[in-house]
Amino acid sequence: VQLQASGGGLVQAGGSLRLSCAAAGRTFSGYTIAWFRQAPGKEREFVSRIRWSGASTYYTDSVKGRFTISRDNAKNTVYLQMNSLKPEDTAVYYCAADTYYSGTALYGYNYWGQGTLVTVSS
């Protein structure tokens, strides 16, 4: 499956952005979708994931209560609503997908989008 991440941009601290991850070429059916991010000079890290049904979501501690992941399977799109953004949220955000894996490790996801840059100014 080909993934296209979009929605990044420049926002002030305390602001909001909504990222989208769309499937191109095929349906998201059966896939767990995850968001990762990579800040300058740092390793890529897990942010959140949502299973196919949408009933199960998981967040890294640093974004709990601020970020919300959701999916619209009819549109083959997963969203990451990011509120109360902080400068430390600045990173390139990537969406990833897999049919078998739903954990937090990068190696578990076989399909990756190209990334979208989020910059939070203080």
C-alpha positions as CSV (number, residue, x, y, z in Angstrom):
1,V,0.0,0.0,0.0
2,Q,1.3,3.5,-0.8
3,L,0.8,6.1,1.9
4,Q,0.6,9.9,1.5
5,A,1.0,12.0,4.6
6,S,-0.1,15.6,4.5
7,G,-1.2,18.5,6.7
8,G,2.0,19.6,8.2
9,G,3.0,23.3,8.5
10,L,4.1,26.0,10.8
11,V,2.1,26.7,13.9
12,Q,2.6,28.6,17.1
13,A,2.9,26.9,20.4
14,G,-0.6,26.1,21.8
15,G,-2.0,25.8,18.3
16,S,-3.4,22.8,16.4
17,L,-2.8,20.9,13.2
18,R,-4.5,17.9,11.7
19,L,-2.4,15.4,9.8
20,S,-3.8,13.0,7.2
21,C,-2.5,9.7,5.9
22,A,-4.2,8.5,2.8
23,A,-3.8,5.2,1.0
24,A,-3.1,5.3,-2.7
25,G,-3.7,2.4,-4.9
26,R,-5.5,0.2,-2.5
27,T,-7.7,0.1,0.6
28,F,-6.6,0.4,4.2
29,S,-8.7,-2.7,4.9
30,G,-7.1,-4.8,7.7
31,Y,-4.1,-2.5,8.3
32,T,-3.0,-1.0,11.5
33,I,-1.9,2.6,10.8
34,A,0.8,4.3,13.0
35,W,2.3,7.7,13.2
36,F,6.0,8.2,13.9
37,R,8.0,11.4,14.1
38,Q,11.6,12.3,13.7
39,A,13.0,15.5,15.1
40,P,16.3,17.0,13.8
41,G,19.2,15.0,15.0
42,K,17.1,12.5,16.7
43,E,15.9,9.0,16.0
44,R,12.4,8.3,14.6
45,E,10.0,7.6,17.4
46,F,6.5,6.2,17.8
47,V,3.6,8.6,18.3
48,S,0.3,6.8,18.0
49,R,-1.4,3.9,16.2
50,I,-4.9,2.8,15.4
51,R,-6.1,-0.7,14.5
52,W,-8.3,-1.5,11.5
53,S,-11.5,-1.4,13.5
54,G,-10.7,2.0,15.0
55,A,-11.7,0.7,18.4
56,S,-8.1,0.3,19.7
57,T,-5.8,3.3,19.8
58,Y,-2.5,3.8,21.6
59,Y,-0.3,6.9,22.3
60,T,3.1,7.6,23.5
61,D,3.0,9.3,26.9
62,S,4.2,12.7,25.6
63,V,1.2,13.2,23.4
64,K,-1.6,11.7,25.5
65,G,-4.4,14.1,26.1
66,R,-3.2,16.3,23.2
67,F,-3.2,14.2,20.1
68,T,-6.1,12.1,18.8
69,I,-5.8,9.5,16.1
70,S,-8.8,8.4,14.1
71,R,-9.7,6.8,10.8
72,D,-12.3,6.9,8.1
73,N,-12.1,3.6,6.4
74,A,-14.5,4.7,3.7
75,K,-12.0,7.4,2.7
76,N,-9.0,5.2,3.3
77,T,-7.6,8.0,5.5
78,V,-6.2,8.2,9.0
79,Y,-6.0,11.5,10.9
80,L,-3.8,12.7,13.7
81,Q,-5.4,15.7,15.4
82,M,-2.7,17.6,17.3
83,N,-3.8,20.1,19.8
84,S,-1.8,22.2,22.4
85,L,1.3,21.8,20.3
86,K,4.7,22.4,21.9
87,P,8.0,23.3,20.3
88,E,9.2,19.8,21.2
89,D,6.6,18.4,18.8
90,T,8.6,19.8,15.9
91,A,9.5,17.0,13.6
92,V,8.8,15.3,10.3
93,Y,5.8,13.1,10.9
94,Y,5.5,9.8,9.0
95,C,2.6,7.4,8.7
96,A,3.2,3.7,8.5
97,A,1.0,0.6,7.9
98,D,1.1,-3.1,8.5
99,T,-1.4,-5.9,8.4
100,Y,0.1,-8.0,11.2
101,Y,2.0,-5.7,13.5
102,S,0.4,-3.1,15.8
103,G,3.2,-2.3,18.2
104,T,5.4,0.7,18.6
105,A,8.6,-0.4,16.9
106,L,9.7,1.0,13.5
107,Y,10.7,-2.4,12.2
108,G,7.2,-3.8,12.5
109,Y,5.7,-1.6,9.8
110,N,6.4,-2.5,6.2
111,Y,4.8,0.4,4.5
112,W,5.8,4.1,5.0
113,G,4.7,7.4,3.7
114,Q,7.0,10.3,2.7
115,G,6.6,12.4,5.8
116,T,5.2,15.8,6.5
117,L,7.0,18.6,8.4
118,V,5.4,20.1,11.5
119,T,7.1,23.1,13.0
120,V,6.0,24.6,16.3
121,S,7.3,28.0,17.1
122,S,7.6,29.2,20.7
